[in-house]
Structures are given as structure tokens and as C-alpha cells.
Amino acid sequence: MNHQPFETWLLDDKYLSATEKRELDSHLRDCRTCSALAETGLALRSAKVASPAAGFTLRFQARLAAQKVVERRRRLWGLIVLIVSGVGLLSWFTAPFVYAFIAAPIEWLTAGVGYLLFMFTSLQAFAEALKVLTRMMPAFIPPYALMVLLSSLGGLGLIWIVSIWRFARKPQGVTA
């Protein structure tokens, strides 16, 4: 048996048309579940509403303020524990490197200078290779293929710009 429209009518407290009332009455005569629901709703609507004891709102507000203070304190201690444990782990992992740096700083200095020189010379070599390729490329690639390649790169750039625009724009209207 389908109870859905009848349960909705019983629980929604909205005005029913004459045909809806007739359908509901005939359904309530046949269905024990919906008639029990109707009786419960009637009992709830006719029950007296108890008024709160004097000073209820003040006690409730005081208890709420105390709970907020306790929650703030709990969050603060959690943050302190998180920071202390994070600093402890970081110092645990970096201690050997710091000790090695303090023990032999000249080795670190020479390694850093060597790395910078390696990067500089690698960039120079890469730039020279790129210059040679750009000079040789027009001889190997026909002009129409070069045109197709450059237009596809332009299309990818356009797609990239549109995707960035979609993520970066600010939503307008009402936000939840």
C-alpha cells in the first residue's frame, strides 16, 4: 500500500482540498499505520507547551559561553601540541644535516659553488643547442607543417588561459 501522499498530508499541516480530504479519510479508515500517525499528530498538537523555568535563557547562555571557552582552550592546547611535535620531528630529521654543516662548512660551500657552476654551464649549453636547432629547423620542416605546429601551440595556450580564467574568477550572487 502506498502511504506517501497521505503521510505527507498528515505531517505537513497544509490546507487540503475537498477531494484530498475525502481520499485521506477513506485511507485512514483502511490503514492502521496512517491512522496511528494521525492520532499521534493530533495528540502532539493538543499537548500543552511547558514554559521554561525562570532564568532558563540566562543559564543556557552562561553554559554556552562556558562551553565555548572550554572548546577554545582545547583547540589552543591541540595547536600547541601540534606545533611542538612538528618542531620536534623537524629538528630530529634536520639535526644530522645541521651537525654536518657545522662540522665542515667548507665542504658545503664548495658543493654549493660547484652546483651553481654546473647549473650555469648547463644552461649555457642548453641555450647553444637551442640556437642550433632553431637555425636548422626551417630546413627540415616544411612551412605548412610549421604553421600547423604554431597554430596548435596557440590553441593550447588559449585552452590554458580559459582554464585559468575559469578557476580564478570570483563567483557572483548569493553564496551559501
N, C-alpha and C positions, 0 to 999 in steps of 0.2 A: 504494500500500500504506500502511496506517495504522500508523505506528510509535509513536504517542503512549503507549498504556498500557505498551508494552514498554520504551520509553526511560525512562519514569518508574520502572518497577520496577527497571531496571538502575542508575539513578542514585541511588535513594533509600535503599538499604541497609536496607530494612524486611523483615520476615518475610512470606514469600509462602505462600499456601495450596497444597495439593497440585494443585488444578486450575490455579491461576495458574502454578505451576512447569511443568506439562505444556504449557500454552499458550506459555510463554516458550521452553521447549526446542524445540518444533516451529517456532516463529517464528525462532529463532536458526539452525536448520538451513536455512531458506529465505532468510533476509535477510542479506546480507553487511554492510550498514551496522550493524545491531544486533549482529551477532557481533563486528565490529571494536570496537564500543563496549564490549561485554562483556570482550573481551581486554584493552583499554586499562584498564578499571576493575580487572581482576584484576592487571595489571602495576603499577598505581599502589598498590593495596592491599598488594602483596607487597614493594614497594620499601622499602629501609631509610631511616629518617629520620635525616638527618645532624644531629648535635648542634652547636650554635653554638660558635665559638671562645671561649676563656676571656676573660672581661671584655666579652662582647658587650653585655650589658644596660647596663653602665656607659657604654660608648661610645655606645650608642644613646640613652641618657638625656642624655648630655652634648651630643650632636649635636642632639637635640630641643630642649634648653634654649637652645642657641646659635641655632637657627632661630627660636625664639620671640622672643629678644632682637632679632634682625635684623628680624623682622616688626613688632614693636612700634616699633622705630626708624623703619622705613619708614612706618608709619601716622602717627607723630608728625610726620615731615617732610611727609607729604601734608597733614596737618591744618594745619601752619604755612603751607604754600604756599597752601592754600585760603583761610585767614583773611587772609593778606597780599593775595592777589589780590582777594578780596571787599572789603576795606577800600580798596584802590586804586581799584576800579571805583566804589564808593560815593562816594569823595572826588572822583573825576573827574566824576560826574554832579551832585553837590551843590555843587561849587565855584562855579559861576555864581550860584546862589541865595545862597550864603553871602556872596559878594562883593557882590551887590546889597543884601543886608540890612545889611552893614557900611557900604556907601557911603551908603545913605539909609534909616536906621532909622525916621524919622518917617513915610515913605510906608507902610512895613509896619504900623506902629502904627495909622495912620488906616484902612488897609484892613481890619485885624483888627477894630477897633471898629465900622466900618461893616458888616462881615459879621455881627457879633454883634447889632447893632441890627436888621438885616434879618431874621435868624432869629427874634428876639424878636417883632417886629411881625408876621411871617408866622404864627407860632404863635398869636398873639392873634387874628388874622383867621380862621385855621382854626377856632379854638375858637368864635368867634362864629357862623361859618357852620354848624358842627355843632349849636350850640344852636338855631338857627333851624330846621334840618332835623328835629331831634328833636321840636320843638314842632309842626311841620306834618305829620309822618309819620302820626300816628294818624288824621288826617282823610282821607288818601289811601289808606291800606292798610286793608282790612277786617280785623277781629280774627282770623278763621281763617287768613288769609294770614300775618299777623304771627306767629301761633302756629306755623305750619309753618316759617317762616323761623328763628325762635328755636330750634325743636327740631332743625333741620338744623345750625345752628351748634353746638348742644350735641353732636350726633353727630360733627361734625368734631373738636371738642375731645376727645371720647372716643377717636377714632381716633388723634389726635395723642399723647395720653397713653399709649395702648397701644404705639405705635411707639417712643416714647422709652423706655418700660419694657423693650421687647424688646432695644434696643441697650445699655441701661445695666445690665442685670442681670449679675451675675457668674456665670460658668459654674461648675458644681459637678462633683465627681468627678475622675477622673484625666485630666490634660492631657498631651498629647504634647510 
